[in-house]
């Protein structure tokens, strides 16, 4: 029989030793995202892959004294499949970002094939991994990943996520600026998709539902098009990277918390969703509960105002086209 002390010592084994892979780790989002994942105690094996620069980023991060091993991989020597081999969570920020004047949809022609090829590789090397898609246009790249995994015969709707957390964190920040409050205490349910008018912040569900119409319309517009502020300010040097890294790391932590069996882990994400499937919309962002298998529950969007119902109808029109575009890209 163990003594009290010995038993305690016996149970101090490492908990939550997760393998996490970042594809596009050398980029503007990939680098700070990898840093934040290096600081996450749930991650013990961090693999970084990019067409260029990932071994350097990995060497740099490997000097940080947290409880994880970091490895960098390049395309030669089978680097992609090594980075993915039996990994549990894959984050994909690979691809080109926007320049001033571009919409997220303008990125489709380049990013669609990048995401398709990375998803295909993930389907082969890590068929059970949770895949978190950051590369834009998310409304189309998520369906592309789904179709690529279906072709490999390994698609499971509860393992695929479009990362829309940046819309949620912007909503918290921007609504706090309107009301002079603490942004960490603000929460807005942002549903729909991840571009322009498909981003639908449900202000009627907040304590500010009686805000005057002009202020509310300006707030909704800022949440929908907040990314343009960054693209314009960076003046040709890309889009949001640091706030996106924070958003991606926050969402990845929610996924890891779900894997670890923590209870009541809820976050918004663009997922294969039953909510509007009857209208031909197979993917939709809403609150989801995360569990050991990935998505464990998809929550309805909740009550909305008549103004929001109009915005939702418009969002659904665009969303449907964006999703079809992704599906057709793979199937044609
Ligand atoms: P970036 O150009 O700085 O970095 C992209 C990285 O991907 C580069 O290092 C590049 O070498 C790499 N890459 C390209 N093709 C690859 C491949 N086949 N395999 C592996 N790596 C590959 O771009 P940034 O700023 O990091 O943005 C990345 C993506 O994230 C863009 O599509 C951007 O639109 C999207 N994004 C998404 C957001 C969201 O809320 N979901 C927010 C902001 C950006």
Boltz pocket constraint, residues with backbone or C-beta under 6 A from the ligand:
constraints:
  - pocket:
      binder: B
      contacts: [[A, 23], [A, 24], [A, 25], [A, 26], [A, 27], [A, 28], [A, 29], [A, 30], [A, 49], [A, 50], [A, 51], [A, 52], [A, 92], [A, 93], [A, 94], [A, 95], [A, 96], [A, 97], [A, 98], [A, 107], [A, 111], [A, 114], [A, 118], [A, 133], [A, 134], [A, 135], [A, 136], [A, 137], [A, 138], [A, 163], [A, 164], [A, 165], [A, 166], [A, 167], [A, 194], [A, 238], [A, 239], [A, 240], [A, 241], [A, 244]]
      max_distance: 6.0
